[in-house]
Amino acid sequence: MNKPAVTCLAIIFACTVQFANAQTSVNKISITNSESNSPSLIDGISFTPEGILRTTESGGTKSIKNIEAPVVTKVNAVAEVAHSLIENLSTLQFKYAMMMNVDVESLKNISLLGFIDNWFGTRYKLGGTTKRGIDCSALTGALLLAVYGFNLPRTARQQYDATDHIDKDQLQEGDLVFFNTHGGVSHVGIYLENDYFLHASTHGVTISSLDDHYYAKRFICGGRVEDNKMADTN
């Protein structure tokens, strides 16, 4: 056999022996008993708070991987924020949010809610302006002055003439809503939210829906109060 061939066979033999020894070493690695008190999961390797340690031949240890301390997060952080928000929302917001079927957070005008709650349930009286009895235009006039600072004319027709007329889909909080209940502009209320409005009905001061068949059929338009309009009427 020539020299190059002998050399190749020697190299192949040496590689085969090295692979066999490596495979034998792998097969000798065993998983420790789960009931053992040792923190090692694999022979010669330990998992500790300081990192992964490997036992050296001299009996010492050598770090082979550092493990960063886990970041501790507050699992109830979202719940605490939600609880804080709920505590800050007034009982009036909850009360009228349920009545108008809206989110509590959307009712931000506490002065408006306070006015509504103060007058809610007051009986209707044509020409009345007090808690003993009030009519629709007196209520809207009192609300616009107390909450928004606008001084409206006395009657529903005068308030209609003093405002810029808008369609139903343009209504915003504080706009007037006009109705023809018994000829011409004969009823008025204050728009709130989600098609609900406050008014002094024959059943007293209450909140009704523009989608109610009675009011939907008699709705004329909305009325927006503008500063320049108020200046023209005062």
C-alpha positions in Angstrom: 0.0 0.0 0.0 1.5 3.4 -0.9 2.2 6.1 1.6 -0.7 8.5 0.7 -3.2 5.7 1.2 -1.8 4.8 4.6 -2.0 8.4 5.7 -5.7 8.7 4.7 -6.6 5.5 6.6 -4.8 6.8 9.7 -6.8 10.1 9.5 -10.1 8.4 9.1 -9.4 6.0 12.0 -8.4 8.9 14.3 -11.6 10.8 13.4 -13.7 7.7 14.1 -12.2 7.2 17.5 -12.7 10.9 18.4 -16.4 10.8 17.4 -16.9 7.6 19.4 -15.4 9.1 22.5 -17.5 12.2 22.1 -20.7 10.2 21.7 -19.8 8.1 24.8 -19.4 11.3 26.8 -22.8 12.6 25.7 -24.5 9.3 26.6 -23.1 9.6 30.1 -24.9 12.9 30.8 -27.9 12.1 32.9 -30.8 14.0 34.4 -30.8 14.1 38.2 -33.7 12.9 40.3 -36.4 15.6 40.5 -36.6 14.8 44.3 -32.9 15.6 44.8 -32.0 18.6 47.0 -29.3 19.6 44.6 -30.1 22.6 42.3 -28.4 20.8 39.4 -30.6 19.6 36.5 -27.7 18.0 34.5 -24.6 16.4 36.0 -21.9 19.0 36.4 -24.2 21.9 35.6 -26.0 24.0 38.2 -28.7 26.6 37.7 -28.4 29.3 40.5 -29.7 32.9 41.0 -26.2 34.0 40.0 -26.2 32.2 36.7 -25.5 28.8 35.2 -22.4 27.2 36.7 -20.3 24.2 35.5 -18.2 22.1 37.9 -14.5 22.1 37.0 -12.2 19.0 37.3 -10.6 20.6 40.4 -14.0 20.7 42.1 -14.6 24.4 41.7 -17.2 26.1 39.5 -17.1 28.2 36.4 -19.8 30.5 35.1 -20.9 29.6 31.6 -23.8 32.0 31.3 -25.0 35.0 33.2 -28.8 35.3 33.9 -30.2 38.8 34.4 -32.6 39.2 37.3 -36.2 39.1 36.1 -38.1 42.3 35.9 -40.9 42.3 38.4 -44.1 43.9 37.1 -47.3 44.8 39.0 -49.9 42.5 37.6 -52.8 44.5 39.2 -51.6 47.8 37.7 -54.5 48.0 35.3 -57.0 47.1 37.9 -55.7 49.9 40.2 -55.9 52.5 37.5 -59.5 51.5 36.7 -60.4 51.6 40.4 -58.9 55.1 40.6 -60.9 56.3 37.6 -64.2 54.9 39.0 -63.6 56.7 42.3 -63.2 60.0 40.5 -66.5 59.7 38.7 -69.5 61.3 40.4 -72.7 59.6 41.3 -74.5 62.1 38.9 -72.4 60.8 36.0 -73.4 57.2 36.8 -77.0 58.2 37.2 -77.5 60.1 34.0 -75.1 57.8 32.0 -77.5 55.0 32.7 -80.5 57.1 31.9 -79.1 58.2 28.5 -77.3 54.9 27.7 -73.9 56.5 27.3 -70.4 55.8 28.7 -69.9 57.4 32.1 -66.7 59.1 31.0 -68.6 61.0 28.2 -70.5 63.1 30.7 -67.9 65.7 31.6 -70.1 68.8 32.3 -70.7 68.4 36.0 -72.4 71.9 36.1 -75.0 70.7 33.6 -75.6 67.4 35.5 -76.0 69.3 38.7 -78.6 71.6 37.1 -80.5 68.7 35.7 -80.5 66.9 39.0 -81.7 70.0 40.8 -84.7 70.5 38.6 -85.5 66.9 37.7 -89.1 66.0 38.6 -90.2 69.6 39.1 -93.9 69.7 38.0 -95.0 71.5 34.8 -96.8 74.8 35.1 -97.6 77.0 32.1 -96.0 80.4 32.8 -94.1 79.0 35.8 -90.5 79.9 36.6 -89.8 78.3 40.0 -89.5 75.0 41.7 -93.3 75.1 42.4 -93.8 74.8 38.7 -92.0 75.6 35.5 -92.7 75.6 31.8 -90.5 74.5 28.9 -89.0 77.8 27.8 -88.4 79.0 31.4 -86.4 75.8 32.0 -84.3 76.2 28.9 -83.7 79.9 29.7 -82.6 79.1 33.2 -80.3 76.3 32.1 -78.6 78.3 29.4 -78.0 81.2 31.8 -76.8 79.0 34.7 -74.6 76.6 32.8 -73.5 78.4 29.7 -73.9 82.1 30.5 -76.5 82.9 27.8 -79.5 85.1 28.5 -82.3 83.8 26.3 -85.7 85.4 25.5 -88.7 84.1 27.4 -90.9 82.1 25.0 -90.1 79.1 22.8 -90.9 81.1 19.7 -88.6 83.9 20.8 -85.8 81.4 21.5 -86.4 79.9 18.1 -85.9 83.3 16.5 -82.8 84.0 18.5 -80.8 80.9 17.5 -79.1 79.5 14.4 -81.2 76.6 13.1 -79.5 73.2 12.6 -80.4 69.7 11.6 -80.8 66.8 14.0 -77.4 65.3 13.1 -75.6 68.5 13.9 -76.9 68.7 17.5 -74.4 69.1 20.3 -74.7 69.4 24.1 -76.4 72.7 25.0 -78.3 73.2 21.7 -82.0 73.9 21.8 -84.5 71.5 20.3 -87.9 72.8 19.0 -91.2 71.0 18.5 -94.6 71.6 17.1 -96.8 70.1 19.7 -99.9 72.3 19.2 -99.3 74.6 16.3 -96.0 76.3 15.3 -93.0 76.4 17.6 -94.8 75.4 20.8 -92.2 73.3 22.8 -88.5 73.5 23.5 -85.9 71.5 25.3 -82.1 71.3 25.7 -80.1 68.6 23.8 -77.8 66.5 26.0 -76.3 63.5 24.3 -77.1 60.3 22.3 -80.4 61.9 21.0 -81.6 62.6 24.6 -82.9 66.0 25.7 -84.0 67.7 28.9 -87.4 69.5 28.9 -90.3 70.4 31.1 -93.1 68.1 29.8 -96.6 67.9 31.0 -95.3 65.1 33.3 -92.7 67.4 34.8 -89.0 68.1 34.1 -87.6 64.9 32.6 -85.3 63.5 30.0 -86.8 62.1 26.7 -85.4 60.7 23.4 -85.7 62.4 20.1 -86.3 59.0 18.7 -89.5 58.6 20.7 -92.4 58.4 18.2 -94.2 61.4 19.7 -91.2 63.8 19.6 -89.7 62.4 16.3 -93.0 63.2 14.6 -93.1 66.8 16.0 -89.5 67.8 15.8 -88.8 71.0 13.9 -85.1 71.6 14.2 -82.3 72.4 16.6 -81.2 75.8 17.6 -77.6 76.9 18.4 -77.0 79.9 20.6 -74.4 82.2 19.3 -72.9 85.3 21.0 -73.8 87.6 18.1 -77.4 86.4 18.1 -77.7 87.1 21.8 -76.4 90.6 21.3 -79.1 91.3 18.7 -81.9 90.2 21.0 -80.7 92.0 24.2 
